[in-house]
C-alpha cells in the first residue's frame, strides 16, 4: 500500500521552547489517522507542521515521497495539495453553500464545478442546500459543508483540527462516524486532531496518543484500550483504576481482588511489587460471589450502570453492570474478576 504521509523525527520549537520532540509516524493511502491527547500536548502543532504553517527545527515531512518540510525548506501550504477543516468551520458568510464549496475549485470549468458540488452535497446528505447561506444551517450542516469544501479539489491529505469540538457529545460521535463513511467513500487519507477518545475511536483507523510533544503509543483503538504501552496511555484511554499487586511466581499476580493470571513485566521476580490496571469490564457483578464490595457511586448509561465500588481495604474499583441490576448507594454486592487482558506495570513507574 502506498505511503501517503511520512513524518520523520521532527522537532518543532517556538523560540527557545521545544514543543515536539523526535516525533515520527506514517500514514498509508486511504487510512484515517488521529493525533489524540490532552490540551497542550502538541498535536495541533504537528498538524500545522504537516500543513506547512510551522517549520521543523529538525527532521522532515514527506507527502507522496516528496519532501515538503525540513530544517532548510518549507513548501508553501497552498502547494501541498492539502485540505483543512478547522475548529470554527471558517465558512464564508457572504457565499452560498455552492460558493463555499467552489472556492477551492478555481481553475475548474463551470460544468465540472457544478458536477463536483452536486456530487459532494449528495455525499454529505444535503442535496438541496446549494443556495443556502451558512447562517441558515445548523452546526452539523455547517460542518458537512466545511468538509465538502475541503474535499472538493480531491486533496492528497485532509487535515481536521478539532472539527467537532463545538458540538455536544452525541452529535460529535455521530458526525465522526458520518465523516469516516464519507472519507472512505472518497478513499481520502486524513488526520484528525482531538482530545476526545470516543471521537477518535469512532473515526480513526489508527491513533497516535501524544503527551508533552511525544507519541506515547501508535496503535489501534483496541490495543490502546487493552494493551496500553505505559501508565500515561492506561490512564488517558478508557476508564479504570490501578490497584497494587505482588508477583507470586510465573505469570500470577496477587491482588486484593484475588490472584490474576497473565503476562507479567519482564524482569519482575516473585515478590516484585506491581500495579494492575482494572477496567470496568474486568469486574463482573455476581450475586453468588464470595467477594463483596459497597456501591459508592453510580452513573446510569441506559443499557448499563457504571458503579464505583469500595473494597474492604478502601480501594475503589469500577464495574459496568447491565442496568436491570439497579443497586443503591451503600448497598453491598458480590463481584468477581473476569480478565481477558492483564495490564501490569512495575511499581517503579509510579
Protein Blocks (a to p, Z undefined) as FASTA:
>chain_A
ZZfbdcehiacdehjbcfbghiacdddehiacdddddehilmmmmmmmmnopaccfbdcd
deehiafbdfkbccdfklnopacddfklopafkbcfklmmmmmmghiafklmmmmmmmmm
mmnopaklmmpcfklpcfklmmmmmmmmmmmnopabdcdehkllmpcfklmmmmmmmmmm
mmmmnopacddddfbfklmmmmmmbdcddeehiafbdcdfklmmmmcfbfklmmmnocdd
ddddddfbhjadcdfkbpcdddddehiaghiacdddddfklpccdfkbmbdcddfbdcde
hjaccdddddfkopacdddddfklccdehiacddddddfbdcdddfklZZ
